[in-house]
Amino acid sequence: MDKNKLFGILNDWNYWDKQVPEYFPRNEYQEKINSYLPTGEVIVLKGIRRSGKSTLLINHIRHLTNTGVDIKETLFVNFEDPRFDGNLNSELLEQIFEVFKEFVNNKTKPHIFLDEVQHVTQWEKWVLTGYELKRAHFYVTGSSSKLLSREFGTALSGRFLAIDVFPLSFAEYLLFKAQPNPDKISLITQKFVYKIAFNEYLKTGGFPKTCSLEEGLRRQEIIMYYETIILKDIVARYNLKNYDSVKKIALYLLSNIGKPFNLNKVRISLALSYDLADKYFEYLKDTFLLFEVFQYDHSLNRQFANRRKVYCIDNGILTNTSFRISEDYGRYLENLIFIELLRKGHDIYFHQGKKECDFVIKEGVKIRQAIQVCRTLQDEETKKRELEGLIEALETYGLNEGIILTEDEEYDVVLKGRRIIVKPVWKWLLENVCTSH
């Protein structure tokens, strides 16, 4: 590519002659990036598209300049810019670096931000070489769970630090809406305010841009995200010809969130071969759109042979692509809780014996926590089912305490010598951010 044209593209995306914008601060992520920086390792941000990875990079550029780094020591490259003409390979990366040195800065070690780098073939080799030669501080983002190939991961073992980026949590959503996180008093005195905000969040999800849009525009935007994931991250990336089949399996899975399923039954209902259904499912997981949860078993072979459940990265996608919230409020709660557990880095399974428990959390080699989810326990039959499933899980894994998360109920009860804590989901989501004042 002509170097003048290339510099024009780079100049459009960078802030060498203009002010760095200030976006909504996501402190947990930004503090983690800042803490990783002194290590000199490659910093990798992974997550579904539109979850805020690019704005985290730009906020970090602003942080760097505020701490004395010259803006001309930064280089931001967006690999979704169509002006790159599809020439996305390691040679282009080297050319970008040479143009940056010629036109901007050839004196100091820069901070290089490579956004949506999964589009670039052999980017790993170029970054690895740059890392070994200490040419720059490297940050990369991508919308693929396979962002770190086996080759790159092995070569950089112990030399890269990965951060999983999610859409806004409920606590972040409150801040985004200019509503501070609660203290212990306001959690009680302003509970209705938090409940209203929670019911909005449950439907709208946490994609940062869509949270500030009115319902019609938000729906259009989220559908566009979803269509882009299917078309760009799956169909185009893997050169698939059957767009409709990918969309059908995505819709089927999104419409069965939290329900045990067998992939063979899915492929029969959609008239696909098993290999094709399995491949499309893997592609959907790779985009961070869907996550798979296994039934816990001490035997890995039996675990993989058992039925599985699937959950979605964001409730906004569920609201706008599958069933409506009025149809199954409980599954929206369950999906939200799964994502929060995943956000916290837990190793998540479900329990299935004679009864079922929605989530069991493994720490080390043992199950340490059991969580049941339902909208309400007011119906006696529902209460009996949920309690029996939780008690069976507690007995199976030798636990003395379990949690049932509901829409709005809160109390403790002791059954069969075990403590059952019933708590509203909105309060559970805010407990770890609740301040003492």
N, C-alpha and C positions, 0 to 999 in steps of 0.2 A: 504494500500500500504506500502511496505517496506520503512522504513524511510531513508535508505541510497539511494535507488533508487529515492525517492522523493527529497532528497537534491540534487542529481545529476541533476534532471530536473530544480530545482530552481536555481542552480548555473549557468546553461547554460544561463538562461534568465536575470540574475542579474549582477551587476557590482562591486561586492565586491572585486574582485581581478583584475579588468581590467578597462580601462578608459571608462567613459561614453561618447558615441558618441554625436556629435553636429549636429542636424538636422536643416533644414530650419526653421528660427524663424517665428512663426505666432503670432505677438506681441499682437494683440487684444485679442486672446484667452489666451495667457500666462499671460497677465496683469490681466485678469479676474480671472484666477486661483489663482494668487498671492494675489489678493485683497480678495478672499474668504477664503484663508488659515487661517488668524487670527481668524475667527469666530469659528473654531473648528467643523464646520458642515461637513457632508458627501458631497463630491464634485462628481457630476455625469456628465459624458460626454456622450452625445447621438448623433448618426448620422450614416449614411450609412457606411457599411464596406469600408475600404480603403480611408476614407476621412481624415485620419491623427490623429485619436484619440490616438493611441498608441505612435506615435512620440511626441505628446503633453505631454504625461506622462513622456516620457524619457527626453524631454527637461526640464520638471519641476524637475525631479531628478537631472539633471545637475545644475539647478538653486539652488536647495536646498544645494547641496554640495559646490557651489560657495559662499553660504551665511553662511557656517559654520556647516552644518549638516553632520555628519559622514556617509559615503556611507553605512556602516553596520547598519544604522538606516532606510534603505529603503528595501522594499520587493516588487518585481514585479512578478505577476503571469499571464501567458498567458493561458487562458482556452481553446484555440484552439489547444494546443499541444496534439497530439494523444497519447502520452505516459501516459496520465492520465487514459487511458483504460476505458473511459466512466463512471468512478466513480465520477461524478461531483455532489456533494451534500454538505450540510453543515458540515457533518462529515469530508469530505476531507479538507474543509476550516480550521477546527480546527486542523486537523493533520498538515497541512501546517504551521500554526501558531506555533505549538509546535516544529516542526522541525526547523523552523527559530530561535526560542528562544534557542534551544539546540545547534545548529551548528553555529549561527551567532551572535545573540545579545539578551541577557536576562536582560539587564540593563536599557535601555531607551525606551521611547514610540516611536514606529516606525511609518514610513509613509508606508501604505500598498496600493499597486496599483493592483486592480483586473480588468484585461483586458478581454473584451467580457464575462462579468459575467452572461449574460442571459442564458448561457449554464448550469449554476449551479442551481440545485433545492434548494429552500429555502435559497438562499444566503441572502435574505432580513433579515431573522431572525438572521442569524449569524452577519451580519453587524450591525443590530440594537442593539443586545446584546453588541457587541464590542464598539459601540458608547456610550451606556449608562454607561458601565464600564470604559470608557476612556482608552481602551486598545491600541488604535492606532489612527492616522490620516488616514481617509479612502478616497480613490479615486476609483471610479468604471467607467468603460466604457461599452457601449453596442450598438449593431446594431439593436435595437428594440425600437419602439416608446412606447411600453408598458413595458419598462424596469422597471418603477416604478409601481409595482402592487398596486391595491387599498389598500391592507393591509399595504404594506410598506409605501406608500405615506401618509396614514392616521396616521400610527404610528410615522412617522418622520415629520409630518407636522410642518413646521418652522425649521426643523433640517437638511434639505438637500438643496443644491444649485445646480440647473441643468444648464448645458451649452449645447446648440445645436451646433454641429460641422458640417460644410459644406465643400465640396471641395473648392479649392481656388477661391476667388473672382478675378475679373479682376485686381484690384489693387495688390492683392497678387501674381497673375500670372506674372505681370510685374516684381516684385521684385524677384520672383523665376527665371525669365529669366535674372536676373542681369540688369534690366532696371528700374531706379528709378521712383517713382511716380512723376507726373509733378508738376511744380509750374505754376502760372498764365501765365507766359511768354511762357514757353515751351509748354503749352497746345495749344498755337497759332502757335509758330514757328516750332514745331515738330509734328504737327497734323498728318502728313502722317505716321510717325513712330508709333504713337499710333493706327492709323487706321489699319495698317498692323498687329500689334500685336493683335488687337481686332478681326480681321477676323480669325486669327489663333485660338484664344481662343474660338471664337464662335463655331468652328468645333471640337476642341480637348477637350473642357471642362476643368475641374479643378482638376481632381484626381492627387495628387502630383506626384506620381511615373510616370504616363503616360505622363506628360507634357514634360519630358526630353527624351522621346523615339521617334525614327523615326516612320513614319506613319504605316508601316506594323506591327512592334512590338507593337505599341500603340493599334492598332486595336485588336490584339490577347489578349493583357492584359485586355482591357475593356470588351471584350466578355467573358473572363474568370471571371471577376468580376460579370458580369450579370448572367452567368450560375451558379456561386457559390451562389448568392443571391437566385435564383430560387430553386436550388437543396438543399442547406444546410440550408438557413434561412427559407424556406417555406416547401418544400417537406419532408426533413428529420425531421425538427423540429416538424411538425404537423403530421408526419407519413402518408403522403398522397400517394395514389397509382397512381393517374392520373397526371403524370408529364406533359404530352402533353397539357392537358386542362389549367393548370396553365400558361404554356408558351404561349398558344394561346391568353388567355385573356390579358396577359402582352403585347404581341406584338400588339394586337388590340388597346389597350389604348395608347401605345407609338406611334402608327401610327396616332392617332387622338388627339394629343396634342393641347390644346387650343380650341377644338371644343365642343360645348354643346352636351352632350350625355345622353341617358336614359339607365340605366343598364338593363332594361327589353329587349330593342332592342339588346343590346350587347349579352345577354344570348341566345336570339333566333338565332342570326347570328352564334353563336358558338355551338348551340345545347346543352346548359347546363340548368339545373334547376336554377330558380331564387336564391334559397338559396345557391347553390354551387357557382354561379357567384358572389354573394354578399360576400360570405366567402373568395373566392380567391382574390377579390378586397381588402378586409380588410387586408389580409396577405401581399399583395403587398405594401399597405400603411404603414403597420407596419415595413417593412424593410427600410423605408425612400426612396424607389425607386420612388414612385408616391405620389402626393399630390392632394387633392380634393378641389375644389373651388366652392362655392355655389352662385347662383344668389341672390343678396341682396333683402330682403323683410323685412318690419317691423314685419311681422308675422313669427315666427319661424316655425310653422307648414307648411305654404306655402313655406317658404324657403327650407325646407327639401324635400318638394314634387316637387319643380321645377327641371328643368334640371341642371346638374352640368358640370363642366369642370375638366380636369385632366392635371397636369403638371409633368415633370420629374426632378429629383434632379440634373441632369447634362447633358449638351448638347453632351458630348462625348458618352454617352449611346445612345442618339437619333441617332447620326451620324452612329453608328456601329450596331444598332439593328433594325432600322425602315427605314423611308424614308431618302433620301439623301438631303444634304443642298441645292443643286441646285433646288430641287423640291419645296421647300417652305421656303425660307429664312426668310420671315416674321414671321413664327411660331417659328423659332429658336430664333429670337429676342424676341418674346413674352415670350417664356419659360425662357430665360435668365433673363428678367426683373422680372418675377414672383419670381424666386429664389432669386434675389437680394432684392426684397421687403420682402420676407420671412426671409432672413438673417438679415434684419434690424428689425425684430420683428413685422411687420405690420399685422393687421387684414384685410385680403384681400377677396374681393368679385368681382363679375362682375355685370354690369348693363344690364338689358334687359327690354326694353319697346317696343315702336314702332321701336326704333333703339337699337343698342348695343354699350356698352363701355367696353373695355377689363378689366380694373381694377378700382374699387373704394375702397378707403381705409377708414376703420372705426376707429375712435378714440373716446373712451368713448361711447356715445350713438348715435353719428352722423357720417355721411360720411363727411370726411374732404378733400379728394383729389380724382381726377379723372384722369386716364391715358389711353391714346389710343396708340396703337402700329401698325405701318405698315412700310414696307420697304421704300416706297417712296410716296410722294404726287404729283408727277409730272403728273400722269394720273388724269384728271379732274373728272372722275366718282369715282375713289378711294378717291380723296380728298374730294368730296362732301359727300360720305358715312362716312368717318372717322370724318369729322367735325360735321356732323349732329348727329352722335352717341355721340360725346363728349359734344356738346351743350345741347342735351337732358339730359344727366347725370348732367351737371352743373345746369340746370334749375330745375331738379327734386330734387336735394339736396341743392339748394340755395348757390351754389359756384360761386365765381367771376372769378376764374382762373383755367385753365386746361392745361394738357401737352400732346403733341403728340410726341412720340419717334420714330425716323426713322433711316435709315442707315447713312445718311450724310447731311440732310437738317437742316438749322438753321435760324429761324426768328420768330418774334412775329406778331400777328395779333389780332385785336379787332373785334369780331362778336357779334351782339345782346347785346352789352354792356359788353361782357366778354372777358377777355384776354386769348388768346391761345398761348402757348409757344411751338414752334417746335424746337426740339433739337436732335442731334445725340446720339444714345444709348451709344457709347463709352465715350462721354464727360459726360453724365449723371452719368455713373458708376464711374467716377473719381472725380467728384465735391467734394465729402465729404473728399477725401484724398489729394486734391490739396493743396500744401503748399503756403505760401505767398512770398517765395523768389525765 
